[in-house]
Amino acid sequence: MAVEKGRGATLNGESRRFNLSEHIADGDWLDALEQVDGPSPKLRTQVTVEHPRTIIARNRSPDIGFTQSINAYRGCEHGCIYCFARPTHAYHDLSPGLDFETRLFAKPDAAKLLREELSRKSYRVAPIAMGTNTDPYQPIERDWRITRECIELLAECRHPLFITTKSDRVLRDLDLLTGMAKDQLVAVMISVTTLDPKVARTLEPRAAHPLRRIEAIRRLTQAGVPVTASLSPIIPAITDHEIEVIIARVAAAGARDAAFIPVRLPHEVAPLFRAWLKEHYPDRAGKVMAIIRDMRGGRDNDPGFGTRMRGQGVWADLIRTRFLKARKRAGLSSERLTLRTDLFRPPGQQGQLRLL
């Protein structure tokens, strides 16, 4: 198929993990269609309303620093080719490729469900993470405002919150985040994978420009909101040469710390990433995959706890060493940030805090 301008994936085949049949458009039929109806229309984003029964997802993975999270959306219009969440679209009989970027799901009942769950006597307070699967500030948040509704509730009942995003749209909610930060109830992680706009246009086609993310770090920091910069994923021979300059820039903007994960290619992400390399970096596609496989024990992906986040071998060690040296040189803090849980007050069912 032709590459869709402004989208990350170059493929849209169905997943075969769940025995789904793969639909391949017949070339002769497509030729005839274009003769009759003209070129195919531009691929548009579609949003389907989803009504889940609960909104807080629990996590027990030993190498992830949170135990519960909220995802206001399924799929992500940012279209990052490396996104490890892409395979989740296969559960909906949709492609982890272009479908993941264009056929989205929104959960408008999220805040209502969250109020119900936080009101239960059995609820135990722990920081809630947003942005762990798909970006809470992707473009459709501008109109749906589900993320903001959830943050309004968390601010109301003084519940700790971690946010991860690669969008400067997070600044829209600065009025809420500033107040929460004063009580050590919020921290934000901004993803800055590259400073090169040409790389970003294909790597993360609908995410905010890298300089807008740097500006978001600066403004959040000035408002008193603690910010960590994420270089994840670092992609060898594509973005790894920027490690030192990115860390210097985010430190100058006020980030308190930085973090990284080598690129991960679980399930359907691997063939999508290979196709992306072939399309945009044919001169080095083989080299990139050879290094990734070296870091992943000879495979495209290593799903093992611990090693999946760090990588292994000479290349992983080299990236880690460069990162740590640049981090130290920039004066970033390695002190673990903790949020307060002792201020929580359960919300009432009608928007009033319940008296204790």
FENGIQUI-V177728 format. One record per backbone hydrogen bond with DSSP energy under -1.0 kcal/mol. CO is the residue of the C=O (numbers start at 1). NH is the residue of the N-H. Records with the same first field share a line. If there is no record, write none. Layout:
CO=NH  NH
This chain:
4=7
11=98
16=19
26=30
27=31
28=32
29=33
30=34
31=35
32=36
33=37
34=38
46=104
48=106
57=69
61=64
67=59
68=129
69=57
72=107
74=105
76=79
78=206
80=83
83=86
85=88
86=89
87=90
88=91
89=92  94
90=93
98=102
99=103
100=76
102=46
104=48
105=74
106=50
107=110
109=113
110=114
111=115
112=116
113=117
114=118
115=119
120=123
128=162
129=70
130=164
135=138
138=141
139=142
140=144
141=145
145=149
146=150
147=151
148=152
149=153
150=154
151=155
152=156
153=157
154=159
157=345
160=128
161=187
162=130
163=189
165=191
167=170
168=171
169=172
170=173
171=174
173=177
174=178
176=180
177=181
178=182
180=183  185
181=184
184=340
185=161
187=163
188=228
189=165
190=230
196=200
197=201
199=203
200=204
203=81
204=207
209=212  213
210=214
211=215
212=216
213=217
214=218
215=219
216=220
217=221
218=222
219=223
220=225
221=224
226=188
227=256
228=190
229=259
230=192
234=263
235=238  239  240
239=242
240=243
242=246
243=247
244=248
245=249
246=250
247=251
248=252
249=253
250=255
251=254
256=333
257=229
259=231
261=234
266=269
267=270
268=272
269=273
270=274
271=275
272=276
273=277
274=278
275=279
276=280
277=281
281=284
284=288
285=289
286=290
287=291
288=292
289=293
290=294
291=295
292=296
293=298
295=312
296=299
304=308
305=307
307=311
313=317
314=318
315=319
316=320
317=321
318=322
319=323
320=324
321=325
322=326
323=327
324=328
325=329
326=330
327=332
328=331
346=354
348=351
352=348
